[in-house]
Amino acid sequence: NAGVTQTPKFQVLKTGQSMTLQCAQDMNHEYMSWYRQDPGMGLRLIHYSVGAGITDQGEVPNGYNVSRSTTEDFPLRLLSAAPSQTSVYFCASSYRTVFSYEQYFGPGTRLTVT
Amino acid sequence: SQQGEEDPQALSIQEGENATMNCSYKTSINNLQWYRQNSGRGLVHLILIRSNEREKHSGRLRVTLDTSKKSSSLLITASRAADTASYFCATGEGTSYGKLTFGQGTILTVHP
């Protein structure tokens, strides 16, 4: 199994540009999520999905869109990039149950917005 | 908002010593997890403890949970230079269906 994969690894955007961060998992996990990690801030949840066709907002959703058309893929779209979105973005997946299970993380995408 | 607050923010020890990190949280939980992050990498799951458990072991790791104090601790025994990393606690709340809330992390440095 490849686990959780993310592309690209690095990206530089200009303010106002849009882009999509890709995330895929091959473990048949129902639950997928996107986090951003800023220095000294830990991980903050952006959006999550408990299954195909179902998404919900996390703690910091503004400026980001998601969709979940398949179990495997959970792309994160930046609509109009801003310098405040400079961060490292992690995608994660896990089984969906009432009790949380361990989450598997991708290697991250380091995004710089100038 | 961050659920977990970790203490200390940074810890520096010598190889062979034990490292203890603490995590406090605010709301009721159904489980608490610890993750490790090596510099520039994704997070890796270490151990999960459920709300009805008080202590759990995995190799050199020992986790305790005190739900009355809303706190947990992670003990790494006989630390190695390879244990140098950031450590995060994460909590699952109620019917969270996988959703976790992470603390800000403890940076552990183990000197050879």
Interface residues (C-beta under 8 A of the other chain):
Chain A: V4 E30 Y31 S33 Y35 G40 M41 G42 L43 R44 L45 Y48 V50 G58 E59 F90 A92 S94 Y95 R96 T97 V98 F99 S100 Y101 E102 Q103 Y104 F105 G106 P107 G108
Chain B: S1 Q2 N30 N31 Q33 G40 R41 G42 L43 V44 H45 L48 R50 F88 A90 G92 T95 S96 Y97 G98 K99 L100 T101 F102 G103 Q104 G105
